[in-house]
């Protein structure tokens, strides 16, 4: 399968609470990476392969802030330099393993696996509704989906499937989703908005707001392809009279391989922050929703992987944002390919 993800992009490598004193092995963009946290708290990311032989450093051990290979005991500094070879006095000049740029913005640990010099030119994306803000309560999940990352982006940029795949979440008075209000497209992002007509609350909306199911509200949905690595969805339940309950889903989509994706999911809300039961309700609901979505996308991926399965699918109006997002990602890939060829 052709690689269709850009390398010169910040991707989520892990959640902050996944990285500690131990050695965390993860495959990201086809590369094996080992992550750990220094005594100072900084996260380190190294190529997960000893420079001497191809044994994973993640199967070794820590020695302070250093990593010791579990095969011959070669020892590496956090910057990847080989500093000790037990079987000889001298270390081969210049011996090292690649070390990757890391930026931690809790709850995400971002990694740059592309051209090292370009990392400083593009900071990791920010999510204006939550990261760095106040008044939001959140929970997180980590999933792995056996499907290409663009299938996930396309899926969450078009929620018209909910009537078939998640009928229980649809408010009782809505028979179909209205057309998108607008689709905003920039050079590197796609955003859409949709507003539903007034309708009674679905049971899950009643459960998380504490309002009776007979309560009438409109919903404002905003979805954004922030980058190939990030998708956000803001869902506001707006009750007549001005009361509003905002939900935010942040998806970090990090390709493991062309046919598999790590999903780093954060669910947040801007009301009833002290209500732990609401946090748990939303965590379970969105996890079950994501697992059901994953099963569908994995089935599609399986069909796409079959010999002779590549054909042109039809597109409909609801695909507008998804198609533009795919085009942005592929333009980034093509740009990297052309630069590599030129060099």
PAMI-180915 format. One record per atom (N, C-alpha, C): residue in three letters; x, y, z. Coordinates in steps of 0.05 Angstrom, whole numbers, plus 32768, in hexadecimal, padded with zeros to 4 digits. Last residue first. Example, Ala and Ser with C-alpha at 12.3 -4.5 7.8 and 13.67 -1.06 7.14 Angstrom:
// residues 2
Ser81017FD3808E/Ser81117FEB808F/Ser81028001809D/Ala81087F8E809C/Ala80F67FA6809C/Ala81087FBE809C/
//
This chain:
// residues 343
Unk8144814C7FA3/Unk815D814B7FB1/Unk816D81327FAA/Unk811681407F87/Unk812781557F7D/Unk814381557F8A/Unk810181187FA6/Unk810A81117F8C/Unk811D81267F81/Unk80F281367FD3/Unk810581217FD6/Unk811181197FBB/Unk80CD81587FBC/Unk80E581637FC7/Unk80FB814E7FCA/Unk80A581337FAD/Unk80B381427F98/Unk80CC814F7FA2/Unk809681207FE0/Unk80A1810D7FCC/Unk80B0811C7FB6/Unk8080814D7FF7/Unk809781418003/Unk80A5812E7FEF/Unk805481557FD4/Unk8069816A7FD7/Unk8082815E7FE3/Unk803781277FDC/Unk8042812B7FC2/Unk805881407FC3/Unk8027812F8012/Unk80378118800B/Unk8045811D7FF0/Unk8008815D800B/Unk801F815E801C/Unk803281478016/Unk7FE081497FEA/Unk7FF1815F7FE0/Unk800B81617FF1/Unk7FC88125800D/Unk7FD7811B7FF6/Unk7FE981307FE9/Unk7FB181498031/Unk7FC58135803A/Unk7FD5812B8023/Unk7F8D8164800F/Unk7FA28173801E/Unk7FB881608026/Unk7F6C813B7FFE/Unk7F7C81497FEB/Unk7F9381587FF8/Unk7F53812D802E/Unk7F6481198020/Unk7F768127800D/Unk7F36815D8036/Unk7F4A81558049/Unk7F5D8140803D/Unk7F12815B800B/Unk7F268170800C/Unk7F3D8169801F/Unk7EF3812F8019/Unk7F03812E8000/Unk7F1981438000/Unk7EDB81418048/Unk7EED812A8048/Unk7EFF81298030/Unk7EBB816B8036/Unk7ED181718048/Unk7EE5815A8048/Unk7E98814E8012/Unk7EA881658009/Unk7EBF816A801C/Unk7E748125801A/Unk7E91811E8019/Unk7EA381368015/Unk7E4081348013/Unk7E4A8133802E/Unk7E68812D8030/Unk7E38812D7FDC/Unk7E3C81487FE7/Unk7E4881478003/Unk7E6080F27FC9/Unk7E4681017FCC/Unk7E4C811C7FDA/Unk7E8380C87F9B/Unk7E8280DB7FB1/Unk7E6880EA7FB1/Unk7E9580847F8C/Unk7E86809C7F87/Unk7E8880AE7F9F/Unk7ED8806A7F85/Unk7EBE806B7F92/Unk7EB080857F8A/Unk7F0080487F57/Unk7EF780637F60/Unk7EDB80627F6C/Unk7F2580117F72/Unk7F13801D7F5E/Unk7F0A80387F69/Unk7F487FDD7F86/Unk7F4B7FFA7F83/Unk7F3A80047F6B/Unk7F487FA77F8B/Unk7F327FB57F98/Unk7F337FD37F92/Unk7F6F7F847F79/Unk7F5C7F8E7F65/Unk7F457F9F7F71/Unk7F747F637FB7/Unk7F7E7F667F9C/Unk7F687F707F89/Unk7F607F887FF1/Unk7F5D7F717FE0/Unk7F687F767FC4/Unk7F617FB7800D/Unk7F7A7FA8800B/Unk7F787F907FF9/Unk7F2D7FC8800F/Unk7F407FD77FFE/Unk7F5A7FC87FFA/Unk7F187FA38034/Unk7F107FA28018/Unk7F237FB18005/Unk7F327FB58062/Unk7F367F9A8059/Unk7F2E7F97803C/Unk7F1E7FE98067/Unk7F3A7FE58061/Unk7F407FC98056/Unk7EE97FDC8074/Unk7EEE7FEA805B/Unk7F0B7FE68053/Unk7EF37FC580A7/Unk7EE67FB58092/Unk7EEB7FC18076/Unk7F077FF080C1/Unk7F197FD980BD/Unk7F0D7FC780A8/Unk7EDA801080C3/Unk7EF1801980B3/Unk7F04800280AE/Unk7EB97FF280E6/Unk7EB07FF980CB/Unk7EC8800080B9/Unk7ED87FF18114/Unk7ED07FD88107/Unk7EC77FDC80EB/Unk7EDA80278122/Unk7EF38019811A/Unk7EEC7FFF810B/Unk7EA680328132/Unk7EB0803F811A/Unk7EC98030810F/Unk7EA680148161/Unk7E94800D814C/Unk7E9D80198131/Unk7ECD8031817D/Unk7ED280148177/Unk7EBF800B8160/Unk7EB580638182/Unk7ECE80608173/Unk7ED38043816B/Unk7E89805581A3/Unk7E8580618189/Unk7E9D805D8177/Unk7EA4804581D1/Unk7E94803181C2/Unk7E8E803B81A6/Unk7EBB807781DD/Unk7ECC806081D8/Unk7EBD804B81C8/Unk7E8F809681E7/Unk7EA0809C81CF/Unk7EB3808681C9/Unk7E7A807B8215/Unk7E6A807F81FC/Unk7E7C808381E4/Unk7EA4807F823A/Unk7E9A80648231/Unk7E8B80678217/Unk7EA880B7823F/Unk7EBF80A78238/Unk7EB6808C822C/Unk7E7580C68250/Unk7E7F80CE8236/Unk7E9680BE822D/Unk7E7580AD8283/Unk7E6080A7826F/Unk7E6A80AE8253/Unk7EA080C6829C/Unk7EA180A98296/Unk7E8D80A18281/Unk7E8C80FB829F/Unk7EA580F58291/Unk7EA780D8828A/Unk7E5F80F282BE/Unk7E5B80FC82A2/Unk7E7580F68292/Unk7E7680E482EE/Unk7E6580D082E0/Unk7E6080D882C3/Unk7E9181118300/Unk7EA080FA82F5/Unk7E8F80E682E7/Unk7E86815082FE/Unk7E75813882FC/Unk7E84812182EF/Unk7EA2817F82FB/Unk7EA6816E8313/Unk7E9681548312/Unk7E91819982CD/Unk7EAC818E82CE/Unk7EB1817B82E5/Unk7E6381AC82B1/Unk7E61819782C6/Unk7E7C818982C9/Unk7E8181BC8271/Unk7E6C81C08286/Unk7E6E81A9829A/Unk7E9D81B18243/Unk7EA281CB8250/Unk7E8C81D18265/Unk7EC381758235/Unk7EAA81848236/Unk7EAF819D8247/Unk7EE68145820C/Unk7EE5815B821F/Unk7EC98168821E/Unk7F0F810F81FA/Unk7EF3811881FC/Unk7EF1812E8212/Unk7F4080FA81CF/Unk7F3A810A81E7/Unk7F1E811481E5/Unk7F6480C581B5/Unk7F4A80D281B6/Unk7F4780E181D1/Unk7F8D80B08186/Unk7F8F80BB81A1/Unk7F7780CE81A4/Unk7F9880788160/Unk7F84808D8166/Unk7F8780968183/Unk7FC380608130/Unk7FBF8064814C/Unk7FAB807B814F/Unk7FB4803680F8/Unk7FB580518103/Unk7FB280508122/Unk7FC6801380BC/Unk7FBF801380D8/Unk7FC4802E80E4/Unk7FDC80128088/Unk7FC28005808D/Unk7FBA800380AA/Unk800C802D8087/Unk7FF880358075/Unk7FDC8029807A/Unk8016802F80D0/Unk801E802680B5/Unk8009803180A2/Unk8004805680F3/Unk8018804280FC/Unk8026803780E3/Unk7FF2809980F0/Unk7FF6808080E2/Unk800B806E80EF/Unk7FCB80B7811F/Unk7FE780B38119/Unk7FEA8098810A/Unk7F9D80E48130/Unk7FA080CD811E/Unk7FBD80CB8116/Unk7F7D80FB8166/Unk7F9880FB815B/Unk7F9A80E1814A/Unk7F41811C816D/Unk7F4D81038163/Unk7F6981088159/Unk7F188136819D/Unk7F32813B818F/Unk7F3D81208187/Unk7ED9814E81A7/Unk7EE9813681A2/Unk7F01813E8192/Unk7EB3817281D4/Unk7EC9817481C2/Unk7ED6815881C0/Unk7E76819381E4/Unk7E86817A81E4/Unk7E9C817D81CE/Unk7E5081C1820A/Unk7E6381BC81F4/Unk7E7381A281F9/Unk7E1281D98213/Unk7E2381C4821D/Unk7E3681BC8206/Unk7DEF82148225/Unk7DFE82058211/Unk7E1081F1821F/Unk7DB5823D822B/Unk7DC782298238/Unk7DD482188222/Unk7D91825E820E/Unk7DAD82668211/Unk7DC08251821D/Unk7D5E82548200/Unk7D6282648218/Unk7D7F826A821E/Unk7D63821281EA/Unk7D55822C81E7/Unk7D56823B8202/Unk7DA581F781EC/Unk7D8981F681F5/Unk7D7C821281F1/Unk7DD281D981C6/Unk7DC981F481CD/Unk7DAB81F481D3/Unk7E0981B481C6/Unk7DEC81B181CA/Unk7DE181CB81D6/Unk7E3E81B0819B/Unk7E3181C181AF/Unk7E1381BB81AF/Unk7E798193818B/Unk7E5C818E818A/Unk7E4F819D81A1/Unk7EB181908164/Unk7EA4819F817A/Unk7E86819C8176/Unk7EE781698154/Unk7ECA816C8150/Unk7EBE817A8168/Unk7F2581638130/Unk7F15816C8147/Unk7EF8816E8140/Unk7F5E813F811E/Unk7F4381468117/Unk7F35814E8131/Unk7FA281398109/Unk7F8E8142811D/Unk7F7381498111/Unk7FC8812E80E2/Unk7FCA812180FC/Unk7FB38126810F/Unk7FBF814E80B6/Unk7FBD813180B3/Unk7FBE812280CD/Unk7F99818180D9/Unk7FB1817880CB/Unk7FAD815A80C6/Unk7F64818C80E3/Unk7F78819F80EB/Unk7F92819A80DB/Unk7F29818780CD/Unk7F41817980C6/Unk7F57818D80CB/Unk7EF2819180F8/Unk7F0A819D80EB/Unk7F1F818980E6/Unk7EAD81A08103/Unk7EC3818C80FF/Unk7EDA819880F0/Unk7E7981B1812B/Unk7E9081BC811C/Unk7EA681A7811B/Unk7E3481B78135/Unk7E4B81A58132/Unk7E6081B28121/Unk7E0381C88160/Unk7E1681D4814D/Unk7E2E81C1814D/Unk7DBF81BA816A/Unk7DDB81B1816D/Unk7DEC81BE8157/Unk7D8981D08193/Unk7D9681CE8179/Unk7DB281C4817F/Unk7D5581B381BC/Unk7D6F81C081B8/Unk7D7781BE819B/Unk7D2481A781ED/Unk7D2981AD81D1/Unk7D4481BC81CF/Unk7D178172821A/Unk7D24818C8216/Unk7D2A819081F8/Unk7D07813F8223/Unk7CF481518215/Unk7D00816C820F/Unk7D2D81298243/Unk7D2E81228227/Unk7D1B81348216/Unk7D4681598273/Unk7D328145826A/Unk7D348140824C/Unk7D8D815D8281/Unk7D7481698279/Unk7D6081548270/Unk7DC0814B828B/Unk7DAD814B82A1/Unk7D928157829B/Unk7DE581458264/Unk7DDE8160826B/Unk7DCD81618284/Unk7DEB810E825C/Unk7E04811E8262/Unk7DFD813B826A/Unk7DB780FB8254/Unk7DC780F08269/Unk7DDF81028270/Unk7DA681188227/Unk7D98811C8241/Unk7DA981128258/Unk7DC781018202/Unk7DC9811D8207/Unk7DBC81248221/Unk7DB580CC8202/Unk7DD080D2820B/Unk7DD480EF8211/Unk7D7F80D381ED/Unk7D8480C98209/Unk7DA080CF8213/Unk7D7B811281CB/Unk7D7F80F581CA/Unk7D8480EC81E7/Unk7D4B814781D4/Unk7D65813B81DA/Unk7D64811D81D6/Unk7D258163819D/Unk7D28815881B8/Unk7D43814B81BB/Unk7D3C819A8173/Unk7D30817F8177/Unk7D3481778194/Unk7D4881CB8141/Unk7D4181C4815D/Unk7D3481A9815F/Unk7D7781B5810D/Unk7D5F81C38116/Unk7D5881BB8133/Unk7DBF81BB8112/Unk7DA781AB810F/Unk7D8E81BC8118/Unk7DF581D380EE/Unk7DE281D98103/Unk7DC881C980FE/Unk7E3981CB80E0/Unk7E1E81C380DA/Unk7E0D81C980F2/Unk7E7881DA80C0/Unk7E6481DE80D6/Unk7E4981D480CD/Unk7EBC81C880B4/Unk7EA081CA80AC/Unk7E8F81CF80C5/Unk7EFE81D0809A/Unk7EEB81D280B1/Unk7ECF81D480A6/Unk7F4081BD808C/Unk7F2481BD8082/Unk7F1281BE809A/Unk7F8381D3807C/Unk7F6E81CA808E/Unk7F5381CC8080/Unk7FAB81EA805C/Unk7FB281D1806B/Unk7F9C81C7807D/Unk7F9582158041/Unk7FAA82058034/Unk7FAF81EA8042/Unk7F4F820E8051/Unk7F67821D804F/Unk7F7C820B8042/Unk7F098211804E/Unk7F2182038045/Unk7F3982168044/Unk7ECC8206806C/Unk7EE282188069/Unk7EFB82098062/Unk7E8B81FC805C/Unk7EA481EE805E/Unk7EBA82028058/Unk7E4C8205807D/Unk7E62820F806D/Unk7E7A81FC8070/Unk7E2181E5808E/Unk7E1E8202808B/Unk7E33820E8079/Unk7E0F81A8806E/Unk7E2381B8807C/Unk7E1E81D68078/Unk7DC981958071/Unk7DE2819A8063/Unk7DF581AA8074/Unk7DB1816F80AB/Unk7DAF81848097/Unk7DC981878089/Unk7DA6812980B1/Unk7DB6814080B8/Unk7DB3815680A2/Unk7D64811080BC/Unk7D7C811180AC/Unk7D8C812A80B4/Unk7D40811180E5/Unk7D3F80FA80D3/Unk7D5780F980C0/Unk7D3881228127/Unk7D498127810F/Unk7D49810E80FE/Unk7D2081178157/Unk7D1181268143/Unk7D20812C8129/Unk7D4480FC8179/Unk7D2C80EF816F/Unk7D1D80FD8159/Unk7D8A81008169/Unk7D73810B8177/Unk7D598101816A/Unk7DB480C88166/Unk7DA680DC8157/Unk7D8E80E68167/Unk7DCB809E8180/Unk7DD580B88187/Unk7DC580CE817A/Unk7DB7806E816C/Unk7DB080758187/Unk7DB98091818F/Unk7DCF8065813A/Unk7DB48071813B/Unk7DAB807A8157/Unk7E0480608121/Unk7DFF8068813D/Unk7DE480748140/Unk7DFF804E80EC/Unk7E13804280FD/Unk7E108049811B/Unk7DD4806A80D5/Unk7DD7804E80D0/Unk7DE9804180E6/Unk7DD9809E80E5/Unk7DBE809380E4/Unk7DBE807480E1/Unk7E0E80AB80DD/Unk7E0580A580F8/Unk7DE9809880F9/Unk7E2380BA80AD/Unk7E1F809D80B1/Unk7E11809780CC/Unk7E2F80EE80AC/Unk7E1480E780A2/Unk7E0F80C980A5/Unk7E5E810580BB/Unk7E4F80F680CF/Unk7E3380EE80C6/Unk7E9A810E80A3/Unk7E7F810A8097/Unk7E6F80F980AB/Unk7EC9810F80BB/Unk7EC2812880AE/Unk7EA6812680A0/Unk7ED180DC80CD/Unk7EC980F080E1/Unk7EC3810C80D5/Unk7EE180C2809D/Unk7EC980B980AC/Unk7EBF80CF80BF/Unk7F0F80DC808E/Unk7EF780DE807D/Unk7EDE80D7808C/Unk7F3280CC80B8/Unk7F2B80E980B3/Unk7F1280EC80A3/Unk7F31809580AF/Unk7F2780A080C8/Unk7F2080BD80C4/Unk7F498091807D/Unk7F2E80868081/Unk7F218091809A/Unk7F7B80A58088/Unk7F6980B68079/Unk7F4C80AB807A/Unk7F95807B80A3/Unk7F8D809280B2/Unk7F7980A480A3/Unk7F7E80398095/Unk7F8E8050808E/Unk7F838069809B/Unk7F75800980CA/Unk7F6B801780B2/Unk7F7D803080AE/Unk7F6E7FEF80FE/Unk7F7B7FE380E7/Unk7F6F7FEF80CD/Unk7F7B80198134/Unk7F6880118120/Unk7F7780068108/Unk7F7F80208179/Unk7F8E80198161/Unk7F7B800E814C/Unk7F78805381AB/Unk7F6E803C819B/Unk7F8180378184/Unk7F73807181E9/Unk7F85806A81D3/Unk7F7B805181C5/Unk7F5280A98208/Unk7F53808D8200/Unk7F68808A81EB/Unk7F4180D7823D/Unk7F4F80CF8225/Unk7F4E80B18221/Unk7F1981108253/Unk7F2480F58257/Unk7F3080EC823C/Unk7F0D81518271/Unk7F11813E825B/Unk7F1A81238265/Unk7EF081908277/Unk7EF681778285/Unk7EF88162826F/Unk7EFE81D58274/Unk7EF881BD8266/Unk7F0181A58277/Unk7F0E8205828B/Unk7EF281FE828B/Unk7EEA81E5827D/Unk7F408221825F/Unk7F36821A8279/Unk7F1882138277/Unk7F74820F822F/Unk7F5D821D8239/Unk7F5482148254/Unk7F9C81EF821C/Unk7FA482088227/Unk7F8D82198232/Unk7F6F81D081F3/Unk7F8B81D081FC/Unk7F9381EC8204/Unk7F3881E281E2/Unk7F3F81D481FB/Unk7F5C81D88204/Unk7F2D81FF81B5/Unk7F1881FC81C9/Unk7F2181F081E3/Unk7F5C81FF8194/Unk7F54821781A3/Unk7F3F821381B8/Unk7F9081D78191/Unk7F7381D48190/Unk7F6781EB81A1/Unk7FC981DC8166/Unk7FBB81E2817F/Unk7F9D81DE817B/Unk7FFD81B38148/Unk7FE381C28147/Unk7FD881C68163/Unk804381C18154/Unk802C81AF8154/Unk801281BF8154/Unk806581F08128/Unk805E81E68142/Unk804681D28140/Unk809381F080F8/Unk807681EB80FA/Unk807081E08116/Unk80C881F780FB/Unk80B9820A80EB/Unk809B820780EE/Unk80E081CE8116/Unk80DE81E88124/Unk80CD81FC8115/Unk80E181A680EF/Unk80D081A38106/Unk80CB81BE8114/Unk810581A880C6/Unk80EC81B580C1/Unk80DA81B580DA/Unk8131818A80D4/Unk813481A880D4/Unk811A81B680D0/Unk811F815480CD/Unk8124816080E8/Unk8125817F80E8/Unk80EB813E80A7/Unk8104814C80A5/Unk810A815B80BF/Unk80C3811680D4/Unk80CB811F80B9/Unk80E7812B80B9/Unk80AE810C8104/Unk80BD80F680F8/Unk80C780FD80DC/Unk809E81278140/Unk80A4812F8124/Unk80B7811A8119/Unk806A81208170/Unk808381188165/Unk808681218148/Unk8049813281AD/Unk804B81348190/Unk8068812D8187/Unk8020811B81DC/Unk803D811D81D7/Unk803F811C81B9/Unk7FE6813881FC/Unk7FF3812B81E5/Unk8011812F81E5/Unk7FC581538220/Unk7FCC81378226/Unk7FDC81298210/Unk800281778224/Unk7FF081648230/Unk7FD381698227/Unk802E817B81F7/Unk8018818D81FE/Unk8002817B8209/Unk8070817281E8/Unk805A816881F9/Unk8046817E81FF/Unk8094816281B1/Unk8087817981BF/Unk8070816D81CF/Unk80D081498196/Unk80B8814481A6/Unk80AE815F81B1/Unk80F981308161/Unk80EE81478170/Unk80D48140817E/Unk811E80F3816B/Unk81098102815D/Unk80FF8119816E/Unk815D80D7815B/Unk814B80E18170/Unk813780F48163/Unk817D809E813F/Unk816D80B6813B/Unk815D80BD8154/Unk81B880898161/Unk819E80828156/Unk818E809C8152/Unk81FF80878154/Unk81E780918161/Unk81CE80858155/Unk82438094814C/Unk822E8080814E/Unk8217808B815E/Unk826F80B78148/Unk825680BE813B/Unk823F80AA813E/Unk829F8083814F/Unk829980A0814C/Unk827F80A4813D/Unk8292804E817C/Unk829580558160/Unk828D8073815C/Unk82B2805481BA/Unk8298805481AC/Unk829D805C818F/Unk82E3802A81DA/Unk82DB804281CA/Unk82C0803E81BD/Unk82E67FFA81F5/Unk82EB80138203/Unk82E0802B81F4/Unk82B47FC581F0/Unk82CD7FD381E8/Unk82CE7FEE81F6/Unk82857FAF8202/Unk82997F9D81F9/Unk82B37FAA81EF/Unk82617FD9820F/Unk826F7FCA8224/Unk82867FB8821B/Unk8260801681F8/Unk825F7FFC81EC/Unk826F7FEA8200/Unk824180558201/Unk824F803E820D/Unk824A802581FE/Unk8226807B81E4/Unk823B808481F6/Unk824A806D8204/Unk8205809181AC/Unk820F807981B9/Unk8227808181CA/Unk81D280C381AE/Unk81EE80BC81AB/Unk81F580A281BA/Unk819D80D181B6/Unk81A380BC81A3/Unk81C080B481A1/Unk819280F481DE/Unk819480FF81C3/Unk819B80EB81AE/Unk819480D4820C/Unk817A80DC8202/Unk817B80E981E6/Unk81C980A381FD/Unk81BF80BC820A/Unk81A480C281FF/Unk81CF805C8202/Unk81C9807481F2/Unk81C0808B8204/Unk81F880228201/Unk81EA80368210/Unk81E780508201/Unk81F77FDC81F7/Unk81FE7FF681EC/Unk81EC800B81F9/Unk81EB7FA78206/Unk81F07FBC821B/Unk81F97FD68210/Unk81DD7F8181E2/Unk81F97F8381E9/Unk82007F9981FD/Unk81A27F8181EF/Unk81B17F6C81E1/Unk81CE7F6C81E9/Unk81867FAC8204/Unk81847F938211/Unk81927F7C8203/Unk81A57FEC820A/Unk819B7FD681F8/Unk819B7FBC8207/Unk8192801E8234/Unk81A680098230/Unk81997FF38220/Unk818B80638236/Unk817F804A822F/Unk819580368228/Unk818E8097826A/Unk819980888253/Unk8188806F824E/Unk818080AE8298/Unk817380B88280/Unk817C80AA8266/Unk8189807382BB/Unk8185809082BE/Unk8175809A82A5/Unk818280468291/Unk8198804B82A3/Unk8198806982A7/Unk814E8019827C/Unk815780348283/Unk817080338295/Unk81547FE4824B/Unk814E7FEF8266/Unk8158800B8268/Unk81367FC48213/Unk814D7FC78225/Unk81447FD28240/Unk810F7FC681EF/Unk81117FAC81FE/Unk81297FAC8210/Unk81157FF581D6/Unk80FE7FF381E8/Unk80FF7FD981F8/Unk813C7FEB81B1/Unk81447FF781CA/Unk812E7FF681DF/Unk813B7FAF818C/Unk812C7FC68195/Unk81377FD181B0/Unk81737FA08164/Unk81637F99817B/Unk81557FB18186/Unk81967F9E8136/Unk817A7FA88134/Unk81697F9E814B/Unk81D57FB5814F/Unk81C47FA18142/Unk81A77FAA8145/Unk81E77FEC8157/Unk81F97FD58154/Unk81EB7FBE8145/Unk81BF800F8161/Unk81D08015814A/Unk81E37FFD8144/Unk817E7FF58170/Unk819A7FF98178/Unk81AB7FFD815F/Unk814280158168/Unk81548001815C/Unk817180078163/Unk8119803E8167/Unk811880268178/Unk8129800F816C/Unk812E8080816B/Unk81298069815A/Unk812C8050816A/Unk811080A381A3/Unk812780998194/Unk811E80838180/Unk80F980D781C9/Unk80F180C481B4/Unk810A80BC81A3/Unk80EA80EE820A/Unk80FF80E781F6/Unk80F380D381E2/Unk80CD8122822F/Unk80CA81098221/Unk80DF8106820C/Unk80E1813D826F/Unk80DF813F8252/Unk80DC81238245/Unk80EA813482A5/Unk80CE8134829B/Unk80CB8136827D/Unk811C812B82B8/Unk8112814782B8/Unk80F5814982AF/Unk812480F682AD/Unk812080FE82C9/Unk8115811A82CC/Unk80FE80EA8270/Unk811680EF827F/Unk810F80F6829C/Unk80D480B88258/Unk80D580D28264/Unk80EF80D58275/Unk80D2809A8216/Unk80D480998233/Unk80D780B5823D/Unk80C8807281DC/Unk80C3808B81EB/Unk80C780868208/Unk80DE805A819F/Unk80DC805581BB/Unk80DB807081C9/Unk80C48047815F/Unk80CD805C8171/Unk80CB8052818E/Unk80C68032811E/Unk80C580298139/Unk80D3803D814B/Unk809E804D80EA/Unk80B7804D80F8/Unk80B380428114/Unk806D805380D2/Unk807D803D80C9/Unk8098803B80D7/Unk8056807B80F1/Unk805D808080D5/Unk8070806C80CA/Unk806A80588129/Unk805E80718120/Unk806880778104/Unk80668029815B/Unk806C802D813E/Unk805D80448134/Unk8084802B819B/Unk806D8031818A/Unk80768034816D/Unk8095801C81DD/Unk8099801681C1/Unk8080801D81B1/Unk80AD803B8215/Unk809480378206/Unk809B803381E8/Unk80CC802C824F/Unk80D280308232/Unk80B980288223/Unk80BD8050828C/Unk80C18039827C/Unk80C68040825F/Unk80B0808182A1/Unk80CC807882A4/Unk80D2805F8293/Unk808180958270/Unk808C8097828B/Unk80A9808E828C/Unk804980A1824A/Unk806780A2824A/Unk807180A78266/Unk801380A48250/Unk801E808A8246/Unk803D80898249/Unk800580D7825D/Unk800680C48273/Unk800F80A8826A/Unk800580F0822A/Unk801980F7823F/Unk801C80E28254/Unk7FFD80C281F4/Unk7FF280D48208/Unk800780D9821D/Unk802780C581B9/Unk801C80B881D1/Unk800D80CC81E1/Unk802F80DF818A/Unk803E80C6818E/Unk803280B681A5/Unk800D8103815A/Unk800D80FB8176/Unk801B80E08178/Unk80378128812B/Unk802381138132/Unk8024810D8150/Unk8047815B8100/Unk80478153811C/Unk8030813F8120/Unk8066814F80C2/Unk804E815680D0/Unk8051814C80ED/Unk808181358093/Unk80878150809F/Unk806D815B80AB/Unk806A8108807E/Unk807D81058095/Unk8081811F80A2/Unk802780FA8069/Unk803F810B8069/Unk805081068081/Unk800D80BD8051/Unk800E80D08066/Unk802880E08064/Unk800A8092802E/Unk7FFB80AB8028/Unk7FF980BE803F/Unk802E80608010/Unk802D80728028/Unk801F808C8020/Unk800A802C7FEF/Unk801A80457FEE/Unk801880558008/Unk80117FE88000/Unk800080008000/Unk801280198000/
//
